[in-house]
Amino acid sequence: MSSVLLIEDDDNLRDAFGLALGRYGHTVTPAASGSTGIAALGSGTFDIVVLDVMLPDVDGFEVCRRIRSDSSVPIVMLTARGEDVDVVSGLETGADDYVVKPVQPRILDARIKAVLRRTAGATVPESAREVHGDLVIDRDALTVTEGARRPALTRTEWQLLLALSERPGQVFSREQLLERVWGFDHLGGSRLVDACVQRLRAKLEKDPSAPRYVQTVRGFGYRFGPVA
């Protein structure tokens, strides 16, 4: 059973999603605004946050940014439109997945469980300490250091880094990374990969515009290194 913080201002949708997710085995805490959602997260522990973009006080993007400033709790964003600007904005602020409304509760449940499965996997360490130039990945301690810096990665970013660094030099397509890291495939899923790569570069690279670790192979996908 998972604990879900549902931040949705539409009373009917909030009630419907809450009841349906409860039947699917989740414990749901509802919040009708961004501010009440942030307050609930500060006073409780949740396995995942389902966050609507259009909120009456603080919009979902800002709520996501505030959550990400001190928490790696998985976030699934709900957007009323499937436009790239909404989707990419959500992913760039740190969301782990997005769902376009209207959405059937069983689909939302499936996406929640998919995110929880893969983020749970990120907490299972492997006995390995990898050194790639100035970058040190410690799978036992679940830490990464780059020189004197220790960037704080979300669980999704951590899993993406592990997927790439396990096989330095190998090129992974976006579809392969989507399956390895997110555990599913769906239309537009490459945007999840690209946005997560951008966030990872911003945290790891001295110059994200000229990445040393997470490199683009134009027309194919991404690879880890080799470090120059």
C-alpha positions as CSV (number, residue, x, y, z in Angstrom):
1,M,0.0,0.0,0.0
2,S,1.4,3.4,-0.9
3,S,0.7,6.8,0.5
4,V,-0.4,9.4,-2.1
5,L,-0.6,13.1,-1.7
6,L,-3.2,14.3,-4.3
7,I,-3.0,18.0,-5.0
8,E,-6.0,18.8,-7.2
9,D,-8.3,21.8,-7.0
10,D,-11.3,20.4,-8.9
11,D,-13.5,19.0,-6.2
12,N,-15.1,16.4,-8.4
13,L,-11.8,15.1,-9.8
14,R,-10.2,15.1,-6.4
15,D,-13.0,13.0,-4.9
16,A,-13.2,10.7,-7.9
17,F,-9.4,10.1,-8.0
18,G,-9.3,9.7,-4.2
19,L,-12.0,7.1,-4.2
20,A,-10.6,5.2,-7.2
21,L,-7.0,5.2,-6.0
22,G,-8.2,4.0,-2.6
23,R,-9.9,1.0,-4.3
24,Y,-6.6,0.3,-6.0
25,G,-4.8,0.0,-2.7
26,H,-3.4,3.5,-2.1
27,T,-3.9,5.7,1.0
28,V,-4.8,9.1,-0.4
29,T,-4.4,12.5,1.3
30,P,-6.2,15.2,-0.7
31,A,-5.2,18.8,-1.0
32,A,-7.2,21.5,-2.8
33,S,-4.4,24.0,-3.4
34,G,-0.7,24.2,-3.9
35,S,-0.2,25.8,-0.5
36,T,-2.2,23.2,1.4
37,G,-0.3,20.5,-0.5
38,I,3.1,21.9,0.4
39,A,1.9,22.2,4.1
40,A,0.7,18.5,4.0
41,L,4.1,17.4,2.6
42,G,5.9,19.3,5.3
43,S,3.9,17.6,8.1
44,G,3.7,14.1,6.7
45,T,5.6,11.4,4.8
46,F,4.3,10.3,1.4
47,D,5.5,7.7,-1.1
48,I,4.4,9.8,-4.1
49,V,2.8,13.2,-5.0
50,V,0.1,13.5,-7.8
51,L,0.2,17.2,-8.7
52,D,-2.2,19.2,-10.9
53,V,-0.6,21.9,-13.0
54,M,-3.5,24.4,-12.8
55,L,-4.0,25.4,-9.2
56,P,-5.8,28.4,-7.8
57,D,-2.9,29.9,-5.7
58,V,0.5,28.5,-6.5
59,D,0.7,26.7,-9.9
60,G,1.9,23.2,-10.1
61,F,5.3,24.1,-11.6
62,E,6.1,26.3,-8.7
63,V,4.9,23.6,-6.2
64,C,7.1,21.1,-8.0
65,R,10.1,23.4,-7.7
66,R,9.5,23.9,-4.0
67,I,9.1,20.2,-3.3
68,R,12.3,19.5,-5.3
69,S,14.3,22.1,-3.3
70,D,14.4,19.7,-0.3
71,S,12.7,16.4,-1.3
72,S,13.2,13.6,-3.8
73,V,9.7,12.2,-3.4
74,P,8.4,11.0,-6.8
75,I,6.0,13.4,-8.5
76,V,3.5,12.7,-11.2
77,M,2.1,15.8,-12.8
78,L,-1.5,16.1,-14.2
79,T,-1.8,18.5,-17.1
80,A,-5.0,19.4,-18.9
81,R,-3.1,19.8,-22.2
82,G,-0.5,17.6,-23.9
83,E,1.3,20.5,-25.3
84,D,5.1,20.3,-25.2
85,V,5.4,23.5,-23.2
86,D,3.4,22.1,-20.3
87,V,5.0,18.7,-20.4
88,V,8.6,19.9,-20.7
89,S,8.1,22.6,-18.0
90,G,6.9,19.9,-15.6
91,L,9.7,17.6,-16.3
92,E,12.3,20.4,-16.1
93,T,11.1,21.4,-12.7
94,G,11.7,17.9,-11.5
95,A,8.6,15.8,-12.1
96,D,9.1,12.1,-12.6
97,D,6.2,11.6,-15.0
98,Y,3.2,13.4,-16.5
99,V,-0.3,12.3,-17.3
100,V,-2.6,14.3,-19.6
101,K,-6.2,14.8,-18.5
102,P,-8.8,13.5,-18.9
103,V,-7.3,10.2,-17.6
104,Q,-9.0,7.1,-16.4
105,P,-8.2,6.3,-12.7
106,R,-6.9,2.9,-13.7
107,I,-4.3,4.5,-16.0
108,L,-3.3,7.0,-13.3
109,D,-3.0,4.0,-10.9
110,A,-0.8,2.2,-13.4
111,R,1.5,5.2,-13.9
112,I,1.8,5.7,-10.1
113,K,2.8,2.1,-9.6
114,A,5.3,2.2,-12.5
115,V,7.0,5.3,-10.9
116,L,7.0,3.6,-7.5
117,R,8.5,0.4,-8.8
118,R,11.4,2.1,-10.5
119,T,12.1,4.6,-7.7
120,A,12.0,1.7,-5.2
121,G,14.7,0.0,-7.3
122,A,16.9,3.1,-6.9
123,T,17.1,2.5,-3.2
124,V,18.7,-1.0,-3.6
125,P,22.4,-0.5,-3.8
126,E,24.9,-2.6,-5.7
127,S,28.4,-3.3,-4.3
128,A,30.4,-1.1,-6.5
129,R,32.4,2.1,-6.4
130,E,33.0,3.6,-9.9
131,V,35.6,6.2,-10.6
132,H,35.2,8.1,-13.9
133,G,37.8,10.9,-13.9
134,D,36.6,13.4,-11.3
135,L,33.2,11.7,-11.0
136,V,32.9,9.0,-8.3
137,I,29.7,6.9,-8.1
138,D,29.2,5.0,-4.8
139,R,26.4,2.5,-5.2
140,D,26.6,1.3,-1.6
141,A,26.3,4.8,-0.2
142,L,24.0,6.0,-3.0
143,T,26.2,9.1,-3.5
144,V,27.9,10.7,-6.4
145,T,30.7,13.2,-6.1
146,E,32.3,15.4,-8.8
147,G,35.5,16.9,-7.6
148,A,34.7,18.6,-4.3
149,R,31.0,18.7,-5.0
150,R,28.3,16.2,-4.0
151,P,25.2,16.9,-6.1
152,A,21.9,15.8,-4.7
153,L,20.1,13.6,-7.2
154,T,16.5,12.6,-7.3
155,R,15.8,8.9,-7.5
156,T,15.0,9.2,-11.2
157,E,18.2,11.0,-11.9
158,W,20.1,8.5,-9.9
159,Q,18.7,5.6,-11.9
160,L,19.4,7.3,-15.2
161,L,23.0,7.8,-14.1
162,L,23.4,4.2,-13.1
163,A,21.8,2.9,-16.3
164,L,24.3,4.9,-18.4
165,S,27.4,4.4,-16.2
166,E,27.0,0.6,-16.0
167,R,28.2,0.5,-19.6
168,P,30.5,3.4,-20.4
169,G,30.7,4.2,-24.1
170,Q,27.6,2.2,-25.0
171,V,25.0,4.3,-26.9
172,F,21.5,3.9,-25.5
173,S,18.5,5.1,-27.5
174,R,15.8,7.2,-25.7
175,E,13.5,4.2,-26.0
176,Q,16.0,1.9,-24.3
177,L,16.5,4.4,-21.5
178,L,12.8,4.9,-21.1
179,E,12.4,1.2,-20.6
180,R,15.4,0.7,-18.3
181,V,14.8,3.7,-16.1
182,W,11.0,4.4,-16.3
183,G,9.9,0.8,-17.0
184,F,7.4,1.6,-19.7
185,D,7.0,3.1,-23.1
186,H,4.4,5.7,-24.2
187,L,3.9,8.3,-26.8
188,G,6.1,11.3,-26.1
189,G,8.2,9.4,-23.6
190,S,11.4,10.7,-25.1
191,R,10.7,14.0,-23.5
192,L,11.0,12.4,-20.1
193,V,14.5,11.2,-21.0
194,D,15.6,14.5,-22.5
195,A,14.4,16.5,-19.6
196,C,16.0,14.1,-17.0
197,V,19.3,14.2,-19.0
198,Q,19.2,18.1,-18.9
199,R,18.7,18.0,-15.1
200,L,21.4,15.4,-14.6
201,R,23.9,17.5,-16.7
202,A,23.1,20.6,-14.7
203,K,24.0,18.8,-11.5
204,L,27.1,16.8,-12.7
205,E,28.8,18.8,-15.4
206,K,31.0,21.8,-14.9
207,D,29.8,23.0,-18.3
208,P,26.4,21.4,-19.2
209,S,26.7,22.8,-22.7
210,A,29.8,20.7,-23.3
211,P,29.1,17.6,-21.2
212,R,31.9,15.2,-20.2
213,Y,29.8,12.5,-18.6
214,V,26.4,12.3,-20.2
215,Q,27.0,12.8,-23.9
216,T,24.6,13.1,-26.8
217,V,25.1,10.8,-29.8
218,R,23.2,12.8,-32.4
219,G,20.6,10.8,-34.2
220,F,20.9,7.8,-31.8
221,G,20.7,8.8,-28.1
222,Y,23.0,9.1,-25.1
223,R,26.1,7.5,-23.7
224,F,28.3,7.8,-20.6
225,G,31.8,9.1,-21.3
226,P,34.4,8.5,-22.2
227,V,35.7,11.2,-19.9
228,A,38.1,13.5,-21.7
